[in-house]
Amino acid sequence: MNDLVVVSLEAWNEVWRRNQHLVAGLLRTDAALRVLFVEPPADPTHELRSGRRPSFARGLREVPGVAPRRLYTVRPVKWLPRRLDARADERLARSVMRAASALGMRHPLLWINDPGAVALAERSGWPTLYDITDDWLTADRAADDVRRAAANEERLLDLASEVVVCSPELARRKGSARSLTLIPNAVDVAAYRHPMPRPADLPNGPVALYLGTVHADRIDVGLCERTARALGAAGTLVLVGPNLLAPEEAKRLRAAGARLLGPRPRQEVIGYLQHADVLVVPHVVTAFTDSLDPIKLYEYAAVGRPVVSTPVAGFRDADDPAITIASGDAFARAVAAAVPATSRFPVGAGGRVADWSDRVSDMAAVLRRLDRSTD
């Protein structure tokens, strides 16, 4: 395996998620590997209709600081909605194939995390791995979007030589018709246990902190409001991560006393976790969230802080005395009760937690099988 094209659901930026951790680990352990990381396509027409500044395609560029001359990104562009351009997915596929060709990649392995890239697998003929990290068939989306996602997934499950899922629930849902490999998430344990300074923008006094994407698919906005008000003058609810809430939802949280700090680079988030008095998971419990293997489960465990979570997948099944499971007003009361009594990092941070290096080895084994399938 020398060349790999990864079609991701997220851009490569300073907020690292599963794909970035795995790709960076593969590059560290295989000096011959080259990766083209395909970011979600720009969609200027949709952005204009939504009142946002349009973004456009971004050509090949090298990612600095990871693997010199071996890691590149590209962002294609979808100019028109699919209802107006029946060949939109074909055009996106061709643009990725041109980018791979420009790097001299003749017959790379293809790792698809975005099921919308099924046309690339069909058109290129590249050996394909389908990596399922979310069950988009259960997300709160328009009916046409769900139907398209279902058709794409059905085709990928049939076409892909290898299928990987990140959670036991996804394995149950997707594994009835074919074999697959379970590779859960993890954390860089050593980095999260190295003491970091307190971030300057953390408010004074006790802090109850959430780390992750702040989106209505995951966050229970009403529960966050109640929690912020339950803390009152005794502490502050702080949310660290990309803010994808509607403006009115964000306004409600701020009015209740919560702080939305936005995304932070991957190394900086460690300090926020270490200096929190209690870590929280105010997630909605839905078929969509039940499909997840939250990375924050591993991040929270690595720093050993007390945790209060709604009964969501991962946390509700964890054998960890530091985790309190609660819902509704009991959640808000549990957070308020936990804040004054907590100890400081590194107390509690010595437990066994899965490391990304283990998951990199597992993914490398899957990719070797995929590579051999072409012999």
Protein Blocks (a to p, Z undefined) as FASTA:
>chain_A
ZZdcdddfbdcdfbdcfklmmmmmmmmmmmkbccddddddddfklmmmnopacddddddd
ddehklghiaccdddddfbafklmmklmmmmmmmmmmmmmmnopabbcdddfblklmmmm
mmnopacddddfbdfklpccdfklmmmmmmmmmmmmmmpmbdcdfbfklmmmmmmmbccd
dddddddfklmmgccdddfklcehjddddeddddfklmcfklmmmmmmmnmmnbccdded
ddfbdfklmmmmmmnopacebjadfklmmmmmmmpmbdcdddccdfklmmpccfklmmmm
mnopacdddddehjlmpccfkbccdehjllmmmmmmmmmmpccdfehilcccddfklmmm
mmmmmmmmmmmmmZZ
